[in-house]
Amino acid sequence: KGKCPEDGWDESTIELFLHELAIMDSNNFLGNCGVGEREGRVASGLVARRHYRLIHGIGRSGDISAVQPKAAGSSLLNKLTNSVVLDVIKLAGVRTVTSCFVVPMATGMSLTLCFLTLRHKRPKAKYIIWPRIDQKSCFKSMITAGFEPVVIENVLEGDELRTDLEAVEAKIKALGAENILCVHSTTSCFAPRVPDRLEELAVICANYDIPHIVNNAYGVQSSKSMHLIQQGARVGRIDAFVQSLDKNFMVPVGGAIIAGFNESFIQEISKMYPGRASASPSLDVLITLLSLGTSGYKKLLKERKEMFSYLSSELKKLADNHSERLLDTPHNPISLAMSLKNLDETNDAAVTQLGSMLFTRQVSGARVVPCGSVQTVNNYTFKGFMSHANDYPCAYLNAASAIGIKKQDVDVFLKRLDKCLKTFRKEAKQEKSINEISDSNAATEQLED
């Protein structure tokens, strides 16, 4: 049926299935005689076993989704993976999606592929409207495709950084709709930035007849992000949305899913990919989804949501204990931010030092964002880089509740963060005492003189 099974398969069943697919590829035929330049020969038995002898990859030289005659098993694997992944995207909340395919590139390069496909439809266009998000790969995806990003600064609403819709529309009018390739929006992001106002952007794109590409990097795991995409497509225009395999399905880095609501446009993107492609990302995600089943994946989504609530409440308690606060970012369903105002005021280098301390204590993924850092990416200078704004009011620390996170991860992180912050407070007290003693001694010396 081309759907993800409700209950996951056991490993031996999955391996039997993969071996059945592999013996349909010509390189595994007993009497095969290959005289071409690409015959699926592998020197190492270990490498062959690692790939279940599915050596030919996917697609043909002209289309990544095309069937390869001498690799029927690999082609079937490709078709099944795309079908199963489509089923899971619907299950996750985008019910009207019509087409998708797995591409063996991470999110940034997959976005580039979408932009290059649009170039043929809009040959005069040279600009991409991009509500700012301080993440290098999505910015570079536009540069690599040969377009000029038009950065739209976010607006501060309470603690949240939100899409400036008026600035987007004003820029479209100023540049001319025909000169704009697309609007490049974002769902999943680090707090205090929150997902873009996708519905409103989709309406603007429909009104001005401008394509709309959504960077949904780790949004599949969030029902809120998927709902935004579904609603955007319902009320306006979304041409494609791109998501990472590793972040949403817990597989090795190296693959993404390009999905959309117009099957012919998604096929155009797949045909834009030059040459054949590695089957590894498709193989990894198919194995994973067959082992989880829809019930297993739903369980992971439910656990992630529960852990977000737990992380939020516990991080708020910790922040209160250290005279800080959990920033109020209700529109971000994955990432949280805790202010580091006191730390920042005590010592300019303390915020950055906290990040180093956490990393050396084996806390990975927590981002410490100081005020006022400047970074140049492809000749464009971002002020306040990593904070998604030129002048965010305070330094802060990020933590995220992503798919697969466990209660133990949250508890250990909070314990280590608490210990690091106590160290800073202790050092600050000692420094204050030394300064007071020093001032007292200086006053005594003055009196004696």
C-alpha positions as CSV (number, residue, x, y, z in Angstrom):
1,K,0.0,0.0,0.0
2,G,3.0,2.3,0.2
3,K,2.1,3.4,3.7
4,C,4.1,3.3,7.0
5,P,2.9,0.1,8.9
6,E,1.0,0.9,12.1
7,D,3.1,-1.4,14.2
8,G,6.9,-1.5,13.7
9,W,8.6,-4.6,12.2
10,D,11.3,-6.5,14.0
11,E,14.9,-6.2,12.7
12,S,15.0,-9.7,11.2
13,T,11.9,-9.0,9.1
14,I,13.4,-5.7,7.9
15,E,16.7,-7.4,7.0
16,L,14.9,-10.1,5.1
17,F,12.9,-7.4,3.2
18,L,16.1,-5.5,2.3
19,H,17.8,-8.7,1.1
20,E,14.8,-9.4,-1.1
21,L,15.1,-5.9,-2.6
22,A,18.9,-6.3,-3.1
23,I,18.7,-9.6,-5.1
24,M,16.6,-7.6,-7.7
25,D,19.6,-5.5,-8.5
26,S,21.8,-6.7,-11.4
27,N,25.0,-6.5,-9.5
28,N,23.7,-9.3,-7.2
29,F,22.6,-11.7,-10.1
30,L,24.6,-14.9,-10.0
31,G,25.3,-15.0,-13.7
32,N,25.7,-11.2,-14.2
33,C,28.3,-10.0,-16.7
34,G,29.0,-6.3,-16.4
35,V,30.9,-4.4,-19.1
36,G,29.9,-0.8,-18.3
37,E,31.6,1.8,-16.2
38,R,29.1,1.6,-13.3
39,E,28.3,-2.0,-12.5
40,G,27.8,-1.9,-8.7
41,R,31.2,-3.5,-8.0
42,V,32.3,-3.1,-4.4
43,A,35.9,-3.9,-3.2
44,S,35.1,-4.3,0.5
45,G,32.7,-6.9,1.8
46,L,32.2,-4.7,4.9
47,V,31.0,-1.8,2.7
48,A,28.7,-4.1,0.7
49,R,27.2,-5.4,3.9
50,R,26.8,-1.9,5.4
51,H,24.6,-1.0,2.4
52,Y,22.8,-4.4,2.3
53,R,24.4,-4.8,-1.2
54,L,22.1,-2.0,-2.6
55,I,25.0,-0.4,-4.5
56,H,23.4,1.3,-7.5
57,G,22.0,4.3,-5.7
58,I,18.7,5.9,-6.8
59,G,17.5,7.6,-9.9
60,R,19.0,8.0,-13.4
61,S,21.3,10.6,-14.8
62,G,18.3,12.8,-15.7
63,D,15.9,12.4,-12.8
64,I,16.5,11.4,-9.2
65,S,13.1,9.8,-9.0
66,A,13.3,7.7,-12.2
67,V,13.4,3.9,-12.2
68,Q,16.8,2.3,-13.1
69,P,16.3,-0.9,-15.2
70,K,19.3,-2.7,-13.9
71,A,18.5,-1.7,-10.3
72,A,14.9,-2.8,-9.8
73,G,15.4,-3.3,-6.0
74,S,17.0,0.0,-5.4
75,S,14.4,1.7,-7.5
76,L,11.6,0.0,-5.5
77,L,13.4,1.1,-2.3
78,N,13.3,4.7,-3.6
79,K,9.6,4.6,-4.5
80,L,8.6,3.0,-1.3
81,T,10.6,5.4,0.9
82,N,9.1,8.4,-0.8
83,S,5.6,6.9,-0.4
84,V,6.1,6.0,3.3
85,V,7.6,9.4,4.1
86,L,4.6,11.1,2.4
87,D,2.3,9.1,4.7
88,V,4.2,10.2,7.8
89,I,4.2,13.9,6.7
90,K,0.4,13.6,6.5
91,L,0.3,11.9,9.9
92,A,2.4,14.7,11.4
93,G,-0.2,17.3,10.3
94,V,0.2,18.4,6.7
95,R,-2.8,16.4,5.4
96,T,-3.1,17.9,1.9
97,V,0.5,17.4,0.9
98,T,0.5,15.6,-2.5
99,S,4.1,14.8,-3.3
100,C,7.6,14.5,-1.7
101,F,10.9,12.9,-2.3
102,V,14.0,12.1,-0.2
103,V,17.1,13.9,-1.5
104,P,20.7,12.9,-0.4
105,M,21.6,16.4,0.7
106,A,21.1,18.2,4.0
107,T,18.5,21.0,4.3
108,G,20.7,23.9,3.0
109,M,21.6,22.3,-0.3
110,S,18.0,21.0,-0.7
111,L,16.7,24.6,-0.4
112,T,19.3,25.6,-3.1
113,L,17.8,23.0,-5.4
114,C,14.4,24.5,-4.9
115,F,15.7,28.0,-5.7
116,L,17.5,26.7,-8.9
117,T,14.3,25.1,-10.1
118,L,12.4,28.4,-9.6
119,R,15.0,30.2,-11.7
120,H,13.7,28.6,-14.9
121,K,10.1,29.8,-14.1
122,R,11.2,33.4,-13.2
123,P,14.2,34.2,-15.3
124,K,14.1,38.0,-14.5
125,A,14.1,37.4,-10.7
126,K,17.3,38.0,-8.7
127,Y,16.0,38.7,-5.1
128,I,14.8,36.4,-2.4
129,I,12.8,37.9,0.5
130,W,14.0,36.4,3.7
131,P,12.8,37.2,7.2
132,R,16.0,37.0,9.2
133,I,17.0,33.9,11.1
134,D,20.6,33.6,12.2
135,Q,21.6,30.3,10.8
136,K,24.3,30.2,8.2
137,S,23.2,27.3,5.9
138,C,19.8,28.8,5.1
139,F,21.4,32.1,4.2
140,K,24.1,30.4,2.1
141,S,21.5,28.3,0.3
142,M,20.3,31.5,-1.4
143,I,23.9,32.8,-2.1
144,T,24.9,29.4,-3.6
145,A,21.9,29.4,-5.9
146,G,23.1,32.8,-7.2
147,F,20.5,35.1,-5.7
148,E,20.6,38.2,-3.6
149,P,19.0,37.7,-0.1
150,V,16.8,40.7,1.0
151,V,17.0,40.5,4.8
152,I,13.8,41.5,6.6
153,E,14.5,42.3,10.2
154,N,12.2,40.8,12.8
155,V,10.0,42.9,15.1
156,L,10.1,42.5,18.9
157,E,6.8,41.6,20.5
158,G,7.3,41.1,24.2
159,D,10.2,38.7,24.3
160,E,9.4,37.2,20.9
161,L,10.9,38.1,17.6
162,R,8.2,37.9,14.9
163,T,7.8,38.4,11.2
164,D,7.5,42.0,10.0
165,L,4.7,41.6,7.5
166,E,4.6,45.3,6.6
167,A,8.3,45.3,5.8
168,V,7.9,42.2,3.6
169,E,5.1,43.8,1.6
170,A,6.8,47.1,1.3
171,K,10.0,45.4,0.0
172,I,7.9,43.5,-2.6
173,K,6.4,46.8,-3.8
174,A,9.8,48.5,-3.9
175,L,11.6,45.8,-5.8
176,G,8.7,44.7,-8.1
177,A,7.1,41.3,-7.8
178,E,8.6,40.1,-11.1
179,N,12.1,40.7,-9.7
180,I,11.6,38.5,-6.7
181,L,12.3,34.7,-7.0
182,C,10.4,33.8,-3.8
183,V,9.7,34.4,-0.2
184,H,11.9,32.1,1.9
185,S,10.3,31.6,5.3
186,T,11.2,29.5,8.4
187,T,9.2,27.4,10.9
188,S,11.7,25.7,13.2
189,C,14.1,28.2,14.9
190,F,15.9,29.0,18.1
191,A,13.9,31.1,20.7
192,P,13.3,34.0,21.2
193,R,12.7,33.9,17.4
194,V,9.5,32.1,16.7
195,P,8.1,30.5,13.5
196,D,7.3,33.0,10.8
197,R,3.7,34.1,10.3
198,L,3.2,31.5,7.6
199,E,-0.5,32.1,6.9
200,E,-0.1,35.8,6.3
201,L,3.1,35.3,4.2
202,A,1.3,32.7,2.1
203,V,-1.6,35.2,1.5
204,I,0.9,37.9,0.5
205,C,2.6,35.4,-1.9
206,A,-0.7,34.5,-3.5
207,N,-1.7,38.1,-3.9
208,Y,1.5,39.1,-5.6
209,D,1.9,35.8,-7.5
210,I,5.3,35.1,-5.8
211,P,6.5,31.6,-5.0
212,H,6.9,30.6,-1.3
213,I,9.6,28.1,-0.1
214,V,9.5,27.1,3.6
215,N,12.5,26.0,5.6
216,N,10.9,23.4,7.9
217,A,14.3,22.0,9.0
218,Y,13.1,20.3,12.2
219,G,9.4,21.1,12.0
220,V,8.0,17.7,11.3
221,Q,8.3,16.8,15.0
222,S,6.2,19.9,15.9
223,S,2.4,19.7,15.4
224,K,2.3,23.5,15.6
225,S,4.8,24.0,12.7
226,M,3.1,21.4,10.6
227,H,-0.3,23.1,11.3
228,L,1.2,26.4,10.1
229,I,2.3,24.8,6.8
230,Q,-1.2,23.2,6.3
231,Q,-3.0,26.5,7.0
232,G,-0.6,28.5,4.8
233,A,-1.3,26.2,1.9
234,R,-5.1,26.4,2.6
235,V,-5.4,30.2,2.7
236,G,-2.5,31.2,0.4
237,R,0.6,29.9,-1.4
238,I,3.3,27.5,-0.3
239,D,5.2,25.9,-3.2
240,A,7.6,23.6,-1.3
241,F,8.7,22.9,2.3
242,V,12.0,21.3,3.1
243,Q,12.9,19.2,6.2
244,S,15.9,17.4,7.5
245,L,16.0,13.6,7.9
246,D,18.4,13.5,10.9
247,K,16.6,16.1,13.0
248,N,13.1,14.7,12.5
249,F,13.7,10.9,12.1
250,M,16.9,10.3,14.1
251,V,19.1,9.0,11.3
252,P,22.6,10.1,10.3
253,V,23.1,13.5,8.7
254,G,23.0,13.6,4.9
255,G,19.4,13.7,3.7
256,A,16.3,15.9,3.5
257,I,12.7,15.7,2.3
258,I,11.4,18.2,-0.3
259,A,7.6,18.2,-0.2
260,G,4.7,20.3,-1.7
261,F,1.1,20.6,-2.7
262,N,1.7,20.6,-6.5
263,E,3.0,17.3,-7.7
264,S,4.3,18.6,-11.1
265,F,6.4,21.3,-9.3
266,I,7.9,18.7,-6.9
267,Q,8.7,16.5,-9.9
268,E,10.4,19.5,-11.6
269,I,12.7,19.8,-8.5
270,S,13.6,16.1,-8.6
271,K,14.5,16.4,-12.3
272,M,16.7,19.4,-11.5
273,Y,19.0,17.1,-9.5
274,P,21.9,16.2,-11.8
275,G,22.8,12.5,-12.0
276,R,22.1,9.6,-9.8
277,A,22.2,9.8,-6.0
278,S,23.2,7.9,-2.9
279,A,20.5,5.5,-1.6
280,S,21.9,5.7,2.0
281,P,19.5,8.4,3.3
282,S,16.5,6.7,1.8
283,L,17.6,3.3,3.2
284,D,18.2,4.8,6.7
285,V,14.8,6.5,6.9
286,L,12.9,3.5,5.5
287,I,14.6,1.2,8.0
288,T,13.8,3.6,10.8
289,L,10.1,4.1,9.9
290,L,9.6,0.4,9.3
291,S,11.0,-0.3,12.8
292,L,9.0,2.4,14.5
293,G,5.7,2.1,12.6
294,T,3.2,4.9,12.8
295,S,2.4,4.0,16.5
296,G,6.1,4.3,17.4
297,Y,6.6,7.6,15.6
298,K,3.4,9.1,17.2
299,K,4.7,7.9,20.6
300,L,8.0,9.8,20.0
301,L,6.1,12.9,19.0
302,K,4.0,12.7,22.2
303,E,7.0,12.2,24.4
304,R,8.8,15.2,22.8
305,K,5.8,17.4,23.6
306,E,5.7,16.2,27.2
307,M,9.4,16.8,27.6
308,F,9.0,20.3,26.2
309,S,6.5,21.1,29.0
310,Y,8.8,19.5,31.6
311,L,11.9,21.4,30.4
312,S,10.0,24.6,30.3
313,S,8.7,24.3,33.9
314,E,12.1,23.2,35.3
315,L,14.1,25.8,33.4
316,K,11.8,28.5,34.8
317,K,12.4,27.3,38.4
318,L,16.2,27.3,37.8
319,A,16.0,30.8,36.2
320,D,14.1,32.1,39.2
321,N,16.7,30.7,41.6
322,H,19.4,32.6,39.8
323,S,17.4,35.9,39.5
324,E,17.0,35.3,35.8
325,R,13.8,34.5,33.8
326,L,12.6,32.1,31.2
327,L,11.8,34.3,28.2
328,D,8.1,34.3,27.3
329,T,8.0,32.7,23.8
330,P,4.7,30.8,23.5
331,H,4.8,30.6,19.7
332,N,8.0,28.5,19.7
333,P,7.1,24.9,20.3
334,I,10.6,23.4,20.4
335,S,13.2,25.9,21.7
336,L,13.3,27.8,25.0
337,A,15.5,30.7,26.1
338,M,16.6,31.8,29.6
339,S,18.0,35.3,30.2
340,L,21.6,35.7,31.3
341,K,21.3,39.4,32.3
342,N,23.1,39.2,35.6
343,L,25.9,37.2,34.2
344,D,26.3,39.6,31.3
345,E,26.4,42.6,33.7
346,T,29.0,41.0,36.0
347,N,31.5,40.2,33.3
348,D,31.6,40.8,29.5
349,A,33.3,37.4,28.9
350,A,31.2,35.5,31.4
351,V,28.4,34.6,28.9
352,T,30.7,33.1,26.4
353,Q,32.6,31.3,29.2
354,L,29.4,29.7,30.3
355,G,29.0,28.1,26.9
356,S,32.5,26.7,27.1
357,M,31.9,25.4,30.6
358,L,28.7,23.6,29.6
359,F,30.4,22.1,26.5
360,T,33.4,20.7,28.6
361,R,30.8,19.2,30.9
362,Q,29.3,17.3,28.0
363,V,26.2,19.4,27.6
364,S,25.7,19.6,23.8
365,G,23.2,21.6,21.9
366,A,22.8,24.4,24.4
367,R,23.5,27.8,22.7
368,V,24.8,30.7,24.8
369,V,24.1,34.0,22.9
370,P,25.9,37.2,24.1
371,C,24.8,40.7,23.2
372,G,26.3,42.6,20.3
373,S,28.3,39.9,18.5
374,V,28.9,40.8,14.8
375,Q,29.5,38.3,12.1
376,T,30.0,38.5,8.3
377,V,28.5,35.8,6.1
378,N,29.2,36.0,2.4
379,N,29.9,39.7,2.6
380,Y,26.7,40.4,4.5
381,T,27.3,41.7,8.1
382,F,24.9,40.6,10.8
383,K,24.8,42.7,14.0
384,G,23.8,40.7,17.1
385,F,24.5,37.5,15.2
386,M,22.8,34.4,16.7
387,S,20.1,36.5,18.3
388,H,18.1,37.1,15.1
389,A,18.1,40.8,15.8
390,N,20.5,43.8,15.7
391,D,19.9,44.7,19.4
392,Y,18.1,42.0,21.4
393,P,17.6,43.3,25.0
394,C,19.6,40.7,26.8
395,A,22.1,37.8,26.6
396,Y,20.4,34.4,26.9
397,L,20.9,30.6,26.8
398,N,18.9,28.3,24.5
399,A,17.8,24.7,25.1
400,A,15.5,22.6,22.9
401,S,13.2,19.7,23.4
402,A,13.8,17.8,20.2
403,I,12.5,14.3,19.2
404,G,14.2,11.5,21.2
405,I,15.0,13.7,24.2
406,K,14.6,11.9,27.6
407,K,13.8,13.1,31.1
408,Q,17.4,12.1,32.1
409,D,18.8,14.5,29.5
410,V,16.8,17.4,30.9
411,D,17.6,16.6,34.5
412,V,21.4,16.2,33.9
413,F,21.4,19.4,31.8
414,L,19.6,21.4,34.5
415,K,21.9,20.0,37.2
416,R,25.1,21.0,35.3
417,L,23.7,24.4,34.3
418,D,22.8,25.1,38.0
419,K,26.3,24.2,39.1
420,C,28.0,26.4,36.4
421,L,25.8,29.4,37.4
422,K,26.6,28.9,41.1
423,T,30.3,28.9,40.2
424,F,29.9,32.3,38.6
425,R,27.9,33.7,41.5
426,K,30.6,32.4,44.0
427,E,33.4,34.0,41.9
428,A,31.4,37.3,41.7
429,K,31.0,37.3,45.5
430,Q,34.7,36.7,46.0
431,E,35.6,39.4,43.6
432,K,33.3,41.8,45.4
433,S,34.8,41.0,48.7
434,I,38.4,41.5,47.4
435,N,37.3,44.8,45.9
436,E,35.7,45.9,49.3
437,I,38.9,44.9,51.2
438,S,41.0,46.7,48.7
439,D,38.9,49.9,48.9
440,S,39.0,49.6,52.7
441,N,42.8,49.3,52.8
442,A,43.1,52.2,50.4
443,A,40.9,54.4,52.6
444,T,43.0,53.4,55.7
445,E,46.2,54.3,53.9
446,Q,44.8,57.7,53.0
447,L,43.9,58.4,56.6
448,E,47.4,57.4,57.8
449,D,49.0,59.7,55.2
